[in-house]
Amino acid sequence: MQVVKGYIWDVVLDLRQDSPTFKQWQGFYLQDPLLNPNKQLELLYIPEGCAHGFLTISEDAIVHYKVAERYYPQEEQTLVFNDPDIAIEWPLHALPVDIPLILSEKDRQGKTFSQLPLF
């Protein structure tokens, strides 16, 4: 995962049942190199079997990512962002005051952790 433009908070959630970090999440702030004072390229690797989502904190953002396999939309699963079972601490306070929280239709219809098939 790489941010080409803007600033995001990216979350990775381990869905691998045999993993010691199963059902744990971790968040990362990522920004484009022009916003980064060190001008370092920030990349985030997301292992297979982990869920991934992000919150755009800047007015807009462009992200670039690669996947390990061909994308099959019919197989995609969406976890609801505010599932209390997972309790991801989204930094909603970091959103600019004049920018409301906007969810895609897919995200609005996300499932809870207990409804998702696991690996």
ABEGO torsion letter per residue (X at the ends): XBBABEBBBBBBBBABAABAABGBBBBBBBBBAAABAAGBBBBBBBBBGBBBBBBBABABBBBBBBBABBBBAAABBBBBAABAAAGBBBBAAABBAABBBBBBAAAAABBBAAABBBX
